[in-house]
Amino acid sequence: MSEQDSPSGGSAVLNTGVAHNARVWNYWIGGKDNYQVDQEVGEQVAAMFPVIRDVARADRAFLGRVVRHLTAECGMRQFMDIGTGLPTLDNTHEIAQRIAPDARIVYVDNDPTVLVHARALLRSTPEGATDYIDADAHDPETIIRGAAATLDFGRPVAVMMLGILNFVLDTARARDIVRRIMAAVPSGSHLVLTHPTTDAGLGGEGNVAAMKFWNDNATPPITARSREEVAAFFDGLDLIPPGIVSCSRWRSDSTADVLPQFGVVAVKP
């Protein structure tokens, strides 16, 4: 979700001639909601950075573990999933409402393909609620205002930002977006984040050339961040163990492959 894709802050214009992240990601995890250009760019990125499909699957598995943890162990009943991407199996509301049928979930994205699928597929249980906000991640006030129709901001909210801040190229602005959103939710709320990195400790060196190719051939443009830069998103929050780790290792099998995608969960004190 980028400013250049959506200058007014609403839906981006559907462009099937240029690869788009939501559709390429869908292709990498085995989905059908993509076009030939997405497949071609996806294949080229995968040739340059062979673990990208593993990263996509690990990111999705991380979402499942986190939502189950927050719902079953932390008692969370409200989720705001920003940059949700194309719906697939085990979306946030399905996982949460399987445990707590009264859970309420708001999805946020501004891709027109995502919008069509979300309205058709993101169905709530009778006891709970789901909603979809057509908004850009660069506009946190619009997101908060729209989410307030479904969520009670007097009660804790789990803010899900999986693979979205990497599309906010300016780090200071990305930090400000997080700060403004977390300022709107009360104590006991959580921030959940995944973010790609080029850190050598996670094998991220291969990300460099692949990201340059992506930025030359697809939209929106992407950036990686270091552990220190990712840690700064959590200023004022308490990290939940194991802290800032590869998303594949967050409360997972310790033998899982280490992948160049951070996965982090924190709580607002």
C-alpha positions as CSV (number, residue, x, y, z in Angstrom):
1,M,0.0,0.0,0.0
2,S,1.9,3.0,-1.2
3,E,1.3,6.6,-1.7
4,Q,2.0,6.5,-5.3
5,D,-0.5,3.7,-5.8
6,S,-3.2,5.5,-3.9
7,P,-2.7,9.2,-3.9
8,S,-6.1,9.9,-2.3
9,G,-5.6,7.4,0.5
10,G,-8.3,5.1,-0.9
11,S,-8.2,2.1,-3.2
12,A,-5.3,1.8,-5.6
13,V,-6.2,1.5,-9.2
14,L,-6.1,-2.1,-10.5
15,N,-3.2,-2.5,-12.8
16,T,-2.8,-6.1,-14.2
17,G,0.2,-5.1,-16.3
18,V,2.5,-4.6,-13.3
19,A,3.2,-7.2,-10.7
20,H,1.7,-6.3,-7.3
21,N,2.8,-7.6,-3.9
22,A,-0.6,-9.0,-2.8
23,R,-0.9,-11.1,-5.9
24,V,2.7,-12.2,-6.0
25,W,2.5,-13.2,-2.4
26,N,-0.6,-15.1,-3.2
27,Y,1.3,-16.9,-6.0
28,W,4.1,-17.8,-3.7
29,I,1.8,-19.5,-1.1
30,G,0.0,-21.5,-3.9
31,G,-3.0,-19.3,-4.4
32,K,-4.9,-18.7,-7.7
33,D,-5.7,-15.0,-7.4
34,N,-2.8,-13.7,-9.5
35,Y,-1.9,-12.8,-13.1
36,Q,0.8,-13.9,-15.5
37,V,2.9,-10.8,-14.7
38,D,2.7,-11.7,-11.0
39,Q,3.8,-15.2,-11.8
40,E,6.7,-14.1,-13.9
41,V,8.0,-11.6,-11.4
42,G,7.5,-14.1,-8.6
43,E,9.5,-16.8,-10.4
44,Q,12.3,-14.3,-11.1
45,V,12.5,-13.2,-7.5
46,A,12.4,-16.9,-6.4
47,A,15.3,-17.7,-8.8
48,M,17.3,-14.9,-7.2
49,F,16.2,-15.6,-3.7
50,P,15.2,-19.2,-3.5
51,V,13.9,-19.1,0.1
52,I,11.2,-16.5,-0.7
53,R,8.5,-19.2,-0.9
54,D,9.6,-20.5,2.5
55,V,9.5,-17.0,3.9
56,A,5.9,-16.5,2.6
57,R,4.8,-19.8,4.1
58,A,6.6,-19.1,7.4
59,D,5.0,-15.7,7.6
60,R,1.6,-17.3,7.2
61,A,2.3,-19.9,9.8
62,F,3.5,-17.2,12.2
63,L,0.2,-15.4,11.8
64,G,-1.6,-18.6,12.9
65,R,0.6,-19.2,15.9
66,V,0.3,-15.6,17.1
67,V,-3.5,-15.4,16.7
68,R,-4.0,-18.6,18.5
69,H,-1.6,-17.5,21.3
70,L,-3.3,-14.1,21.7
71,T,-6.8,-15.5,21.6
72,A,-6.3,-18.6,23.8
73,E,-3.6,-17.5,26.2
74,C,-4.0,-13.7,26.3
75,G,-7.7,-13.4,26.1
76,M,-7.7,-11.1,23.1
77,R,-11.0,-10.6,21.4
78,Q,-10.3,-7.7,19.0
79,F,-7.9,-7.7,16.1
80,M,-7.0,-5.0,13.5
81,D,-5.2,-6.7,10.6
82,I,-3.5,-3.9,8.6
83,G,-2.3,-4.9,5.1
84,T,-4.2,-8.2,5.2
85,G,-3.5,-9.2,1.6
86,L,-5.6,-11.6,-0.4
87,P,-7.8,-13.9,1.8
88,T,-6.7,-17.5,1.9
89,L,-7.1,-20.5,4.3
90,D,-7.1,-19.7,8.0
91,N,-7.4,-15.9,7.9
92,T,-7.2,-14.0,11.2
93,H,-10.9,-14.1,11.9
94,E,-11.2,-17.8,11.2
95,I,-8.4,-18.6,13.6
96,A,-9.6,-16.3,16.4
97,Q,-13.3,-17.2,16.1
98,R,-12.5,-20.9,16.1
99,I,-11.3,-20.3,19.7
100,A,-13.5,-17.4,20.6
101,P,-16.6,-17.1,18.4
102,D,-17.3,-13.6,19.8
103,A,-14.0,-12.2,18.5
104,R,-14.2,-9.0,16.3
105,I,-11.8,-8.5,13.5
106,V,-11.2,-5.5,11.2
107,Y,-9.2,-6.0,8.0
108,V,-7.4,-3.0,6.3
109,D,-6.0,-2.9,2.8
110,N,-6.3,-0.7,-0.3
111,D,-5.8,-3.1,-3.1
112,P,-8.9,-3.4,-5.3
113,T,-8.4,-7.1,-5.8
114,V,-8.1,-7.7,-2.1
115,L,-11.3,-5.6,-1.6
116,V,-13.4,-7.7,-3.9
117,H,-12.2,-11.0,-2.3
118,A,-12.5,-9.7,1.3
119,R,-16.1,-8.6,0.9
120,A,-17.0,-12.0,-0.5
121,L,-15.0,-14.3,1.8
122,L,-14.4,-12.7,5.1
123,R,-17.5,-13.9,6.9
124,S,-17.9,-13.7,10.6
125,T,-19.5,-16.0,13.1
126,P,-23.0,-14.9,14.3
127,E,-21.5,-14.0,17.7
128,G,-18.6,-12.0,16.4
129,A,-17.9,-9.5,13.7
130,T,-15.6,-8.8,10.7
131,D,-15.3,-5.7,8.7
132,Y,-13.0,-4.4,5.9
133,I,-11.6,-0.9,5.7
134,D,-10.5,0.4,2.3
135,A,-7.6,2.5,3.6
136,D,-3.8,3.1,3.1
137,A,-1.3,2.2,5.8
138,H,0.1,5.7,5.4
139,D,-3.2,7.1,6.9
140,P,-3.5,5.8,10.4
141,E,-6.2,8.3,11.4
142,T,-8.5,6.9,8.7
143,I,-7.8,3.4,9.8
144,I,-8.6,4.1,13.4
145,R,-11.7,6.1,12.6
146,G,-13.0,3.3,10.3
147,A,-12.1,0.5,12.8
148,A,-14.0,2.3,15.6
149,A,-17.3,1.2,13.9
150,T,-16.5,-2.4,14.8
151,L,-13.9,-2.4,17.5
152,D,-14.2,-0.9,21.0
153,F,-11.0,1.1,21.6
154,G,-11.7,1.1,25.3
155,R,-10.7,-2.6,25.3
156,P,-7.4,-4.1,24.1
157,V,-6.8,-4.6,20.4
158,A,-4.2,-6.8,18.7
159,V,-2.7,-4.7,15.9
160,M,-1.4,-7.0,13.2
161,M,1.1,-5.5,10.8
162,L,2.5,-8.5,8.9
163,G,4.8,-7.5,6.0
164,I,3.4,-4.0,5.6
165,L,5.9,-1.6,7.1
166,N,8.5,-2.7,4.6
167,F,6.3,-0.8,2.0
168,V,6.8,2.4,4.0
169,L,10.2,3.4,2.7
170,D,10.9,6.2,5.1
171,T,11.8,4.7,8.5
172,A,10.9,7.8,10.5
173,R,7.4,7.8,8.9
174,A,7.0,4.0,9.5
175,R,7.8,4.6,13.2
176,D,5.3,7.4,13.3
177,I,2.6,5.3,11.8
178,V,3.1,2.6,14.4
179,R,3.3,5.2,17.2
180,R,0.0,6.8,16.1
181,I,-1.9,3.6,15.8
182,M,-0.6,2.2,19.2
183,A,-1.5,5.5,20.8
184,A,-5.1,4.9,19.9
185,V,-5.4,1.5,21.7
186,P,-5.4,1.0,25.4
187,S,-3.0,-0.9,27.8
188,G,-3.1,-4.6,27.2
189,S,-3.2,-4.2,23.4
190,H,-0.6,-6.0,21.3
191,L,1.5,-5.1,18.3
192,V,2.4,-8.0,15.9
193,L,4.9,-7.4,13.2
194,T,6.8,-9.2,10.5
195,H,9.5,-7.5,8.4
196,P,12.2,-8.6,5.9
197,T,15.8,-8.0,6.7
198,T,19.2,-8.2,5.0
199,D,20.9,-9.0,8.3
200,A,23.5,-11.7,7.7
201,G,22.6,-13.5,10.9
202,L,19.3,-14.5,9.3
203,G,20.7,-15.2,5.8
204,G,19.4,-11.9,4.5
205,E,22.2,-11.1,2.1
206,G,20.3,-12.7,-0.8
207,N,17.5,-10.2,-0.2
208,V,19.5,-7.3,-1.6
209,A,19.5,-8.2,-5.3
210,A,16.0,-9.6,-5.2
211,M,14.6,-6.4,-3.6
212,K,16.3,-4.3,-6.3
213,F,14.7,-6.4,-9.0
214,W,11.3,-6.1,-7.3
215,N,11.6,-2.3,-7.0
216,D,12.5,-2.1,-10.7
217,N,9.7,-4.4,-11.9
218,A,6.8,-4.5,-9.4
219,T,4.8,-2.4,-7.0
220,P,4.8,-1.1,-4.3
221,P,8.5,-0.6,-3.7
222,I,10.0,-2.4,-0.7
223,T,12.7,-2.0,1.9
224,A,14.4,-4.2,4.4
225,R,15.4,-3.1,7.9
226,S,18.0,-4.2,10.5
227,R,17.2,-5.7,13.9
228,E,17.9,-2.3,15.5
229,E,15.5,-0.5,13.1
230,V,12.8,-3.2,13.8
231,A,13.3,-2.9,17.5
232,A,12.6,0.8,17.3
233,F,9.0,0.1,16.3
234,F,8.5,-1.4,19.7
235,D,9.7,1.6,21.8
236,G,7.5,1.9,24.9
237,L,6.1,-1.7,24.4
238,D,7.1,-4.9,26.2
239,L,8.4,-7.6,23.9
240,I,6.8,-11.1,24.4
241,P,9.4,-13.9,24.5
242,P,11.3,-14.9,22.4
243,G,11.5,-11.3,21.3
244,I,12.9,-10.3,17.9
245,V,13.6,-13.5,16.0
246,S,13.1,-15.1,12.6
247,C,9.3,-15.5,12.2
248,S,9.8,-19.2,11.6
249,R,11.3,-19.5,15.1
250,W,8.7,-17.5,17.1
251,R,7.2,-20.1,19.5
252,S,7.8,-22.7,16.9
253,D,9.9,-25.9,16.6
254,S,13.5,-24.9,17.5
255,T,14.7,-26.8,14.4
256,A,12.7,-24.7,12.0
257,D,14.9,-23.0,9.4
258,V,16.0,-19.5,10.2
259,L,14.6,-17.1,7.5
260,P,15.4,-13.4,6.8
261,Q,12.0,-12.2,8.1
262,F,11.6,-11.0,11.6
263,G,8.6,-11.9,13.6
264,V,7.8,-9.9,16.8
265,V,5.0,-9.6,19.3
266,A,4.8,-7.0,22.1
267,V,2.2,-5.8,24.6
268,K,1.4,-2.2,25.5
269,P,1.9,-1.8,29.3
